[in-house]
Amino acid sequence: MNKIFTIVFFIFFLFFLLLVYRAYVINQPCKHEIKIIESGSKFQIDEGILDRFKRSLKIQTVSYGQKNQNFTALKDYIYFIQKEYKDIEAKEFVKIDIINSFSLLYTIQGSDPTLKPYLLAAHFDVVPADGQNDNWKFDPFSASIDEGFIYARGTLDDKSSMLAQLEALRIFLKKNGQPKRTIYLAYGHDEEASGYQGAKSIANFLGNTSLEFVLDEGTMIVEKVLKGLDAPLAYISSAEKGYLTVKFYVNTTGGHSSMPDPEESPIFIVSDAISRMKKNKHPSFLGYGPETNLLKRIATNLGFFQRIVLSNIWIFRPAIEFILSKNPTIDSLFRTTTAVTILRSGMKENVLPSYAEFYVNHRIHSLQSCKEVLNFDLAVINDKRINYEIIDCSEPTKTSPIDSLGYSVIEHTAYQIFPGVSAVPGIMIALTDSRFYTNLTDNIYRFLPIRLLNEDLKRYHGVDERISIKGYEDMINFYYLLFKNTDQANGDKFKKFKNEL
């Protein structure tokens, strides 16, 4: 008996050592020897920089839908940009193209043609604030400043990226002159309406250009993400979820409300379908998709037991999934999400409707496709009376490597500007313009260099969208160092980045 106990104990001890080995030897934290840029060495925002940003926010470049935009404001915005940054355009190695009437593409020609160019993307259209105005602290397009914050639509999404890049480029060219590596700055005018007229047209214009990497808007630095996690996480998204909108509808004979047949009621039919979809979530891919690297990186910032568990998803997957799925935001990383967004039926209180419809919007996990998601929906609904129509589909992007020059430079720069953060590869759950550049490079990343609290995330497309003046200043410094670091990141310098990070 003692012998059996000893053998069992020895096996469990070896198993425990394996778990510890995977957590503390294989899953090493990010190692880096980076000179942090102290606050006193950073560029400070002056009144001119702040004024330009505020004036850009006051131009109401609203997108209501595809081909339903404030085109007058878009023209005013382009005029504003060309006027305020005419010194950049005046450089002999800089060219600006207006794409499809409203989008902008800056080309800053590098001095070394052997180095592959890279592209920074942003967009300058914004979502409406109609219907929210009374709930805002200030008018959504006033760019009012209060307690160190600028309130306006576009402060987070996404005029701050565009203006910060242009301010950083102006500083970079003034201090360093012509870059070694060619830079493209791609600014779309309809990202909030699909991007088909803007970013897609820019990608077509660039043709077969081979890029080193693309950096677009995306996930950001978020504090207090998980209990026990003290370090703010800098999410650098290496993948982007897909998008599928389906209209489901049913036709019946209708009739008088005094003689209802529940089995033939289109409202009951679609209600049952919605109920089944609610009860049957799409499958979890925890441990098999890009979220695996995210969890492993997060694990290195946690305590002993949490690190053991998250570093060994292969054995603790059911427990991790059970716990994390209780948080809808985290759960959305592991699976395709389902949201019923529109429900329509009926025209009069005493008439049984003959038609009902509902719209479902999915954000598709990297390991699924539009077709697979639709087939899952149809199997769950399991009602031949219900028809469907695909309204829009954008397949998820493939996962970009996190050992590339692009990712390493972005990560390196984040550590320089934001001391104390922990950079992790994230997943972008919304669509960005970057999906149109997949034919130009395999290295596409989505990152907004700004610190936010969890409660600030609801400001995206919501009430009281805002950015701190300090946050905007950090963005300018980040993009300046990104230009500088990318220019230096080649050959031995790149190898050093990879070894450090």
C-alpha positions as CSV (number, residue, x, y, z in Angstrom):
1,M,0.0,0.0,0.0
2,N,2.8,2.4,0.9
3,K,4.5,1.5,-2.3
4,I,1.4,2.4,-4.4
5,F,1.0,5.6,-2.4
6,T,4.6,6.5,-3.1
7,I,4.3,5.9,-6.8
8,V,1.1,7.9,-7.0
9,F,2.6,10.7,-5.0
10,F,5.7,10.7,-7.2
11,I,3.6,10.8,-10.4
12,F,1.6,13.8,-9.0
13,F,4.8,15.5,-8.0
14,L,6.3,15.1,-11.4
15,F,3.1,16.4,-13.0
16,F,3.2,19.4,-10.6
17,L,6.8,20.1,-11.6
18,L,5.7,19.9,-15.3
19,L,3.1,22.6,-14.7
20,V,5.6,24.8,-12.8
21,Y,8.2,24.3,-15.6
22,R,5.7,25.4,-18.3
23,A,4.7,28.4,-16.2
24,Y,8.1,29.7,-15.1
25,V,10.6,28.3,-17.7
26,I,8.7,28.0,-21.0
27,N,6.3,30.9,-20.4
28,Q,8.8,33.6,-19.6
29,P,7.7,37.2,-19.2
30,C,8.8,39.8,-21.7
31,K,12.5,40.5,-21.2
32,H,13.7,43.9,-22.3
33,E,16.4,46.4,-21.6
34,I,14.7,49.6,-22.7
35,K,15.6,53.1,-21.9
36,I,12.4,54.6,-20.6
37,I,11.7,58.1,-22.0
38,E,11.3,60.2,-18.9
39,S,8.5,62.8,-18.8
40,G,11.0,65.7,-18.9
41,S,12.4,64.4,-22.2
42,K,9.1,64.0,-24.0
43,F,7.7,66.7,-26.3
44,Q,5.2,68.9,-24.5
45,I,1.9,70.0,-26.2
46,D,1.9,73.7,-27.0
47,E,-1.2,75.8,-27.7
48,G,-0.7,75.4,-31.4
49,I,-0.9,71.6,-31.3
50,L,-3.9,71.7,-28.9
51,D,-5.7,74.2,-31.0
52,R,-5.3,72.2,-34.2
53,F,-6.6,69.1,-32.6
54,K,-9.6,71.0,-31.2
55,R,-10.4,72.6,-34.5
56,S,-10.3,69.2,-36.2
57,L,-12.8,67.8,-33.7
58,K,-15.2,70.6,-34.5
59,I,-15.6,69.6,-38.1
60,Q,-18.6,67.3,-38.1
61,T,-17.3,64.5,-40.4
62,V,-20.2,62.2,-39.5
63,S,-20.9,58.9,-41.2
64,Y,-24.5,57.7,-41.0
65,G,-24.1,54.8,-43.3
66,Q,-22.6,53.7,-46.6
67,K,-22.8,56.7,-49.0
68,N,-24.7,58.6,-46.3
69,Q,-22.1,61.0,-45.0
70,N,-21.5,64.7,-44.4
71,F,-19.5,65.2,-47.6
72,T,-19.3,68.9,-47.1
73,A,-17.6,68.4,-43.8
74,L,-15.3,65.8,-45.3
75,K,-14.1,68.4,-47.9
76,D,-13.7,71.0,-45.1
77,Y,-11.6,68.5,-43.2
78,I,-9.3,67.7,-46.1
79,Y,-8.8,71.5,-46.7
80,F,-8.1,71.9,-43.0
81,I,-5.4,69.2,-43.0
82,Q,-3.7,70.3,-46.1
83,K,-3.6,73.9,-44.8
84,E,-2.4,73.1,-41.3
85,Y,0.3,70.6,-42.4
86,K,1.4,72.2,-45.6
87,D,5.0,72.3,-44.4
88,I,5.0,68.4,-44.4
89,E,3.5,68.3,-48.0
90,A,6.1,70.9,-49.1
91,K,9.0,68.5,-48.5
92,E,10.5,67.2,-51.8
93,F,10.3,63.6,-50.6
94,V,6.7,63.9,-49.5
95,K,3.7,63.3,-51.7
96,I,-0.1,63.4,-50.9
97,D,-2.8,61.7,-52.9
98,I,-6.5,62.3,-52.5
99,I,-8.1,58.9,-53.0
100,N,-11.7,58.5,-54.2
101,S,-12.3,62.2,-53.6
102,F,-12.1,62.2,-49.8
103,S,-9.4,59.8,-48.4
104,L,-5.8,60.8,-48.0
105,L,-2.5,59.0,-48.6
106,Y,0.8,60.5,-47.6
107,T,3.9,59.0,-49.0
108,I,7.1,59.9,-47.2
109,Q,9.8,58.5,-49.5
110,G,12.7,56.9,-47.6
111,S,16.4,57.3,-48.6
112,D,17.1,53.6,-48.5
113,P,15.1,51.7,-51.2
114,T,16.3,48.3,-49.9
115,L,14.1,48.8,-46.7
116,K,10.5,47.7,-47.0
117,P,8.0,50.6,-46.3
118,Y,5.4,50.5,-43.5
119,L,2.0,52.0,-43.2
120,L,0.2,53.8,-40.4
121,A,-3.6,54.0,-40.7
122,A,-6.4,56.0,-39.2
123,H,-9.8,57.4,-40.1
124,F,-11.3,60.9,-39.8
125,D,-15.0,60.1,-40.0
126,V,-17.0,59.7,-36.8
127,V,-20.2,58.2,-35.7
128,P,-23.3,60.4,-35.0
129,A,-24.1,61.8,-31.6
130,D,-27.7,62.3,-32.6
131,G,-30.1,61.3,-29.8
132,Q,-27.2,61.5,-27.2
133,N,-26.7,65.3,-27.1
134,D,-28.8,65.9,-24.0
135,N,-26.8,63.4,-22.1
136,W,-23.4,64.8,-23.0
137,K,-21.6,67.1,-20.5
138,F,-20.8,69.4,-23.4
139,D,-21.8,69.7,-27.1
140,P,-20.3,66.6,-28.9
141,F,-18.6,68.8,-31.4
142,S,-17.5,71.7,-29.2
143,A,-14.1,70.2,-28.2
144,S,-14.6,71.6,-24.7
145,I,-11.9,71.2,-22.1
146,D,-12.8,70.3,-18.6
147,E,-10.4,69.1,-15.8
148,G,-7.7,68.2,-18.3
149,F,-10.0,66.3,-20.7
150,I,-11.1,67.3,-24.2
151,Y,-14.8,66.2,-24.8
152,A,-15.8,65.6,-28.5
153,R,-16.8,62.9,-30.9
154,G,-13.6,61.6,-32.5
155,T,-11.3,62.1,-29.5
156,L,-10.9,58.4,-29.2
157,D,-12.2,57.1,-32.5
158,D,-10.2,58.2,-34.4
159,K,-9.1,61.7,-35.1
160,S,-6.6,61.6,-32.3
161,S,-4.6,59.0,-34.1
162,M,-4.5,60.9,-37.3
163,L,-3.6,64.3,-35.8
164,A,-1.0,62.7,-33.4
165,Q,0.7,61.0,-36.3
166,L,0.9,64.2,-38.3
167,E,2.2,66.2,-35.4
168,A,4.8,63.4,-34.7
169,L,5.8,63.3,-38.3
170,R,6.3,67.1,-38.4
171,I,8.6,66.8,-35.3
172,F,10.4,63.8,-36.7
173,L,11.1,65.5,-40.1
174,K,12.3,68.6,-38.4
175,K,14.7,66.8,-36.1
176,N,15.8,63.9,-38.4
177,G,15.1,64.9,-41.9
178,Q,14.2,62.3,-44.6
179,P,13.6,58.9,-43.1
180,K,15.5,55.8,-44.2
181,R,12.4,53.7,-44.6
182,T,9.4,54.9,-46.7
183,I,6.4,55.7,-44.6
184,Y,2.7,55.6,-45.8
185,L,0.1,57.4,-43.8
186,A,-3.4,56.2,-44.9
187,Y,-6.4,58.1,-43.7
188,G,-9.8,56.8,-44.7
189,H,-13.0,58.8,-44.7
190,D,-15.7,56.1,-44.3
191,E,-14.4,53.6,-41.7
192,E,-17.5,54.0,-39.6
193,A,-19.6,53.2,-42.7
194,S,-17.6,50.2,-43.9
195,G,-14.3,51.5,-45.3
196,Y,-15.2,50.3,-48.8
197,Q,-14.8,53.7,-50.4
198,G,-11.8,54.8,-48.3
199,A,-9.3,52.3,-47.1
200,K,-10.2,49.7,-49.7
201,S,-9.6,52.3,-52.4
202,I,-6.3,53.2,-50.8
203,A,-5.3,49.5,-50.8
204,N,-6.2,49.3,-54.5
205,F,-4.2,52.4,-55.2
206,L,-1.1,50.9,-53.5
207,G,-1.5,47.8,-55.8
208,N,1.2,45.3,-55.2
209,T,3.3,47.3,-52.8
210,S,4.9,45.0,-50.2
211,L,4.8,46.5,-46.7
212,E,6.9,45.6,-43.6
213,F,3.9,46.1,-41.4
214,V,0.7,48.0,-40.9
215,L,-0.4,49.7,-37.7
216,D,-4.0,50.9,-37.3
217,E,-6.3,51.9,-34.5
218,G,-7.4,49.2,-32.2
219,T,-7.0,47.9,-28.6
220,M,-5.3,50.1,-26.1
221,I,-3.7,50.2,-22.6
222,V,-6.3,49.2,-20.1
223,E,-6.0,49.2,-16.3
224,K,-7.6,46.9,-13.7
225,V,-8.6,44.3,-16.3
226,L,-8.5,41.3,-13.9
227,K,-8.5,40.8,-10.2
228,G,-4.9,40.3,-9.0
229,L,-3.5,42.0,-12.1
230,D,-1.7,45.2,-11.1
231,A,0.1,46.0,-14.3
232,P,-1.8,47.9,-17.0
233,L,-2.0,45.8,-20.2
234,A,-1.0,47.2,-23.5
235,Y,-3.1,45.2,-26.0
236,I,-1.4,45.0,-29.4
237,S,-3.9,43.2,-31.5
238,S,-2.5,40.7,-33.9
239,A,-5.8,39.4,-35.2
240,E,-9.2,40.9,-36.0
241,K,-12.6,39.2,-35.7
242,G,-14.8,38.8,-38.7
243,Y,-18.3,40.3,-39.1
244,L,-21.5,38.8,-40.2
245,T,-25.0,40.3,-40.3
246,V,-27.9,38.1,-41.2
247,K,-31.6,39.0,-41.6
248,F,-33.9,36.1,-40.6
249,Y,-37.6,36.5,-41.6
250,V,-40.9,34.5,-41.8
251,N,-44.1,35.0,-43.8
252,T,-47.5,33.6,-42.7
253,T,-51.1,34.3,-43.6
254,G,-51.8,36.7,-40.7
255,G,-55.5,37.4,-39.7
256,H,-57.7,38.9,-37.0
257,S,-56.4,39.2,-33.4
258,S,-59.5,37.6,-32.0
259,M,-58.6,34.3,-33.6
260,P,-54.9,33.8,-33.0
261,D,-53.0,30.6,-33.9
262,P,-49.8,30.6,-31.8
263,E,-48.2,28.1,-34.1
264,E,-48.6,30.4,-37.1
265,S,-47.8,33.7,-35.4
266,P,-44.6,35.1,-37.0
267,I,-43.8,36.9,-33.8
268,F,-43.9,33.6,-31.8
269,I,-41.9,31.9,-34.5
270,V,-39.0,34.4,-34.5
271,S,-39.2,34.7,-30.7
272,D,-38.7,31.0,-30.4
273,A,-35.7,31.2,-32.8
274,I,-34.2,34.1,-30.8
275,S,-34.7,32.1,-27.6
276,R,-32.8,29.1,-29.0
277,M,-30.0,31.3,-30.2
278,K,-29.7,32.8,-26.8
279,K,-29.5,29.4,-25.1
280,N,-27.0,28.0,-27.6
281,K,-23.8,30.1,-27.8
282,H,-21.2,29.4,-30.5
283,P,-18.5,27.1,-29.3
284,S,-15.5,28.3,-27.4
285,F,-12.0,28.0,-29.0
286,L,-10.1,28.8,-25.8
287,G,-6.6,27.4,-26.2
288,Y,-6.7,27.1,-29.9
289,G,-6.9,30.6,-31.3
290,P,-4.9,33.9,-30.9
291,E,-6.3,34.4,-27.4
292,T,-3.8,31.6,-26.2
293,N,-0.8,33.9,-26.5
294,L,-2.8,36.7,-24.8
295,L,-3.6,34.6,-21.8
296,K,0.0,33.2,-21.5
297,R,1.4,36.7,-21.5
298,I,-1.1,37.9,-18.9
299,A,-0.2,34.8,-16.8
300,T,3.4,36.1,-16.3
301,N,1.9,39.1,-14.4
302,L,-0.2,37.1,-12.0
303,G,0.4,35.3,-8.7
304,F,1.7,31.7,-8.4
305,F,-1.5,29.7,-8.8
306,Q,-3.1,31.9,-11.4
307,R,0.1,31.8,-13.4
308,I,0.2,28.0,-13.2
309,V,-3.4,27.7,-14.4
310,L,-3.2,30.2,-17.3
311,S,0.2,28.8,-18.5
312,N,-1.3,25.3,-18.7
313,I,-4.5,25.9,-20.7
314,W,-4.1,22.4,-22.1
315,I,-5.1,20.8,-18.8
316,F,-7.1,23.6,-17.1
317,R,-9.2,24.6,-20.1
318,P,-12.6,23.7,-18.7
319,A,-12.0,25.6,-15.4
320,I,-10.6,28.6,-17.2
321,E,-13.5,28.7,-19.6
322,F,-16.1,28.4,-16.8
323,I,-14.6,31.3,-14.8
324,L,-13.7,33.7,-17.7
325,S,-16.9,33.1,-19.6
326,K,-18.8,34.9,-16.8
327,N,-17.2,38.2,-18.0
328,P,-18.9,39.0,-21.4
329,T,-16.0,41.1,-22.6
330,I,-13.5,38.3,-22.0
331,D,-15.8,35.6,-23.2
332,S,-16.1,37.4,-26.5
333,L,-12.4,36.7,-27.1
334,F,-12.9,32.9,-27.1
335,R,-15.9,32.5,-29.4
336,T,-18.1,34.0,-32.1
337,T,-20.6,36.4,-30.4
338,T,-24.3,36.7,-31.3
339,A,-26.2,39.9,-30.9
340,V,-29.9,40.4,-32.0
341,T,-29.9,44.0,-33.0
342,I,-33.2,44.6,-34.8
343,L,-36.7,43.1,-34.4
344,R,-39.7,44.1,-36.6
345,S,-43.3,43.0,-37.0
346,G,-46.9,44.2,-36.8
347,M,-48.7,47.3,-37.9
348,K,-51.9,47.5,-35.8
349,E,-52.9,46.2,-32.4
350,N,-55.8,44.1,-33.6
351,V,-54.2,42.6,-36.7
352,L,-52.1,39.5,-36.6
353,P,-49.0,40.3,-38.6
354,S,-48.1,38.1,-41.6
355,Y,-44.4,39.0,-41.5
356,A,-41.7,39.2,-38.9
357,E,-37.9,39.7,-39.1
358,F,-34.9,40.0,-36.9
359,Y,-31.3,40.9,-37.5
360,V,-28.4,39.1,-36.0
361,N,-24.9,40.5,-35.9
362,H,-21.9,38.2,-35.3
363,R,-18.3,39.0,-34.5
364,I,-16.6,35.9,-35.9
365,H,-13.7,34.1,-34.1
366,S,-10.5,33.6,-36.1
367,L,-11.0,29.9,-36.4
368,Q,-14.5,30.2,-37.9
369,S,-15.9,31.5,-41.2
370,C,-19.1,33.3,-42.2
371,K,-20.4,30.0,-43.7
372,E,-19.7,28.0,-40.6
373,V,-21.4,30.6,-38.4
374,L,-24.5,30.7,-40.6
375,N,-24.7,26.9,-40.7
376,F,-24.5,26.9,-36.9
377,D,-27.3,29.4,-36.6
378,L,-29.6,27.5,-39.0
379,A,-28.9,24.3,-37.0
380,V,-29.8,26.0,-33.8
381,I,-33.0,27.7,-35.2
382,N,-34.0,24.4,-36.9
383,D,-37.2,25.8,-38.4
384,K,-37.8,25.6,-42.1
385,R,-40.4,28.4,-42.0
386,I,-37.6,30.9,-41.3
387,N,-35.7,32.3,-44.3
388,Y,-32.5,34.3,-44.2
389,E,-30.6,36.9,-46.1
390,I,-26.9,37.7,-45.6
391,I,-26.6,41.5,-45.2
392,D,-22.9,41.8,-44.8
393,C,-19.9,39.5,-44.3
394,S,-16.3,40.2,-43.6
395,E,-14.1,37.1,-42.8
396,P,-11.8,37.2,-39.8
397,T,-8.2,38.1,-40.5
398,K,-5.5,35.6,-40.1
399,T,-3.3,36.1,-37.0
400,S,-0.1,38.1,-37.6
401,P,3.2,36.9,-36.0
402,I,4.4,38.5,-32.8
403,D,8.1,37.9,-33.6
404,S,8.1,40.3,-36.6
405,L,9.9,43.6,-36.9
406,G,6.6,45.5,-36.7
407,Y,5.3,43.9,-33.5
408,S,8.7,44.2,-31.8
409,V,9.0,47.9,-32.6
410,I,5.4,48.7,-31.5
411,E,6.0,46.8,-28.3
412,H,9.4,48.4,-27.7
413,T,8.0,51.8,-28.2
414,A,5.0,51.2,-25.8
415,Y,7.5,50.2,-23.1
416,Q,9.4,53.4,-23.6
417,I,6.5,55.7,-23.4
418,F,4.3,53.9,-20.9
419,P,6.5,52.7,-17.9
420,G,5.0,49.8,-15.9
421,V,2.8,48.4,-18.6
422,S,2.8,44.8,-19.8
423,A,2.5,44.4,-23.5
424,V,0.4,41.5,-24.7
425,P,-0.9,40.3,-28.1
426,G,-4.6,41.1,-28.2
427,I,-7.6,40.5,-30.4
428,M,-9.6,43.3,-32.1
429,I,-13.3,42.4,-31.7
430,A,-14.5,45.3,-33.9
431,L,-13.7,46.0,-37.6
432,T,-10.9,48.3,-38.6
433,D,-9.7,49.6,-42.0
434,S,-6.6,47.4,-41.6
435,R,-8.5,44.4,-43.0
436,F,-8.2,45.9,-46.4
437,Y,-4.4,45.8,-46.3
438,T,-4.0,42.1,-45.9
439,N,-2.8,41.7,-49.5
440,L,0.1,44.0,-48.8
441,T,1.6,42.3,-45.7
442,D,1.1,39.5,-43.2
443,N,2.1,41.8,-40.4
444,I,-0.9,43.8,-39.4
445,Y,-1.4,45.2,-35.9
446,R,-4.1,47.3,-34.2
447,F,-3.1,49.5,-31.2
448,L,-4.2,52.9,-29.9
449,P,-1.4,54.2,-27.7
450,I,-3.4,55.6,-24.8
451,R,-4.2,54.5,-21.2
452,L,-7.9,53.9,-20.3
453,L,-9.8,52.5,-17.4
454,N,-12.3,49.8,-18.0
455,E,-15.2,52.2,-17.4
456,D,-13.9,54.5,-20.2
457,L,-14.4,51.9,-22.9
458,K,-18.2,52.7,-23.0
459,R,-17.3,56.1,-24.2
460,Y,-16.4,54.7,-27.6
461,H,-19.4,55.6,-29.8
462,G,-21.1,56.6,-26.6
463,V,-21.8,59.6,-24.4
464,D,-19.0,61.9,-23.3
465,E,-16.3,60.6,-25.6
466,R,-13.1,62.2,-24.4
467,I,-9.3,62.1,-24.2
468,S,-7.0,63.7,-21.7
469,I,-4.5,66.3,-22.9
470,K,-1.8,64.1,-21.3
471,G,-3.1,61.1,-23.2
472,Y,-3.0,63.0,-26.6
473,E,0.6,64.2,-25.7
474,D,1.6,60.5,-25.1
475,M,0.2,59.6,-28.5
476,I,2.3,62.2,-30.2
477,N,5.4,61.0,-28.4
478,F,4.6,57.3,-29.1
479,Y,4.3,57.9,-32.9
480,Y,7.4,60.1,-32.9
481,L,9.4,57.2,-31.3
482,L,7.8,54.7,-33.6
483,F,9.1,56.6,-36.6
484,K,12.5,56.8,-35.0
485,N,12.7,53.2,-33.8
486,T,11.4,51.8,-37.1
487,D,14.1,53.8,-39.0
488,Q,16.7,52.2,-36.7
489,A,15.2,48.7,-36.6
490,N,17.0,46.7,-39.2
491,G,19.8,44.2,-39.2
492,D,21.5,43.8,-35.8
493,K,19.2,46.4,-34.3
494,F,16.1,44.3,-35.2
495,K,17.7,41.2,-33.8
496,K,18.3,43.1,-30.5
497,F,14.7,44.1,-30.4
498,K,13.6,40.5,-30.9
499,N,15.9,39.2,-28.2
500,E,14.8,41.8,-25.7
501,L,11.1,41.4,-26.3
